[in-house]
Amino acid sequence: MTEVLKETNFSSLGEKKTGKVRDIYIQPERLILVTTDRHSSFDRIIAHIPHKGQVLNQISAFWFEQTKDIIANHVLAIPDPNVTVGKKCTLVPVEAVVRGYLTGVTGTAIWTRYGKGKRDFGNIVLPDGMKKNQKLPHPLFDPTTKEDAHDRTISVQEMVAEGLVTAELVEQIEKTALALFARGEEIAKSRGLILVDTKYEFGVDNSPAGEGKLILIDEIHTPDSSRFWQLDSYEERISKGEEPKYFDKEFLRLWFRDNCNPYKDATLPDAPEELVEEMSRRYIQMYGQITGKKFIPGDEPIIPRMEKNLKSYAI
């Protein structure tokens, strides 16, 4: 049976911070970012998906390479299939969301706000009568805050007024985010995909060599940070009033909702093996379609492999 990476505990790599999916080891000038196979929903871990961490780490690596002419990124090295060594920087407290289509179901989604009568979205004013999943006249920069409770949509003017960023910095973030999205759309289209919407995170490189420059951090254009639709069936499905064909993770979430109370139960049941395998297969399929490369699983056992590959990063 395929091994899963549930967690890591590398005492030699520095202070560990545990995120939903990543284990982050904090060092004086760099971060060791380990992407595990944890799968979260309902604000908790519901399953561990074989190869998911490697897929996410390597898809990000692909996109960082494809966009480094637009903006420098945090990647210093990728010493292991599940690990990125990133430059430590000062986090910009804004999620740079870019939307290309009128879609979504959450409170912050553009389709939800459009349905409540909102038409002015900053760099775009939408006409009445648009349909769900319709392409926007041009991509929309639609930032949210980065908060522990819930992110909230925020205008550029409010961001500056609240002191989150300077007017100059947010202008640079918007211009960069739209350029990254255009590159993402172009490459996705060549792979038979539509990049629907995404979010970017930025940091400021305050190292002596960095000179306070903006850099791209975290992840980019992964199936967890972005929405993708299949290009070949989009027009036909929209004309029939159907939802576009998309990378679907919802089936696993729905199983938990139907088989327990995922918000209240102290212990959750194990996800059925066939659903976990199907989720893994979908992540691997997306890796192949996005990158154009065949997925090659990292060697097992995973932890000894990582210990060997990260030996030189001990502090």
Secondary structure, 3 states (H helix, E strand, C coil): CCCCCCCCCCHHHCEEEECCCEEEEECCCEEEEEECCEEEECCEEEEECCCHHHHHHHHHHHHHHHHCCCCCECEEEEEECCEEEEECCEECCEEEEEEEEECCCCCCCHHHHHHCCCCECCCCECCCCCCCCEEEEEEEECCEECCCCCCCECCHHHHHHCCCCCHHHHHHHHHHHHHHHHHHHHHHHHCCEEEEEEEEEEEEECCCCCCCEEEEECCCCCCCCEEEEECCCHHHHHHCCCCCCECCCHHHHHHHHHHCCCCCCCCCCCCCHHHHHHHHHHHHHHHHHHHCCCCCCCCCCHHHHHHHHCHHHCC
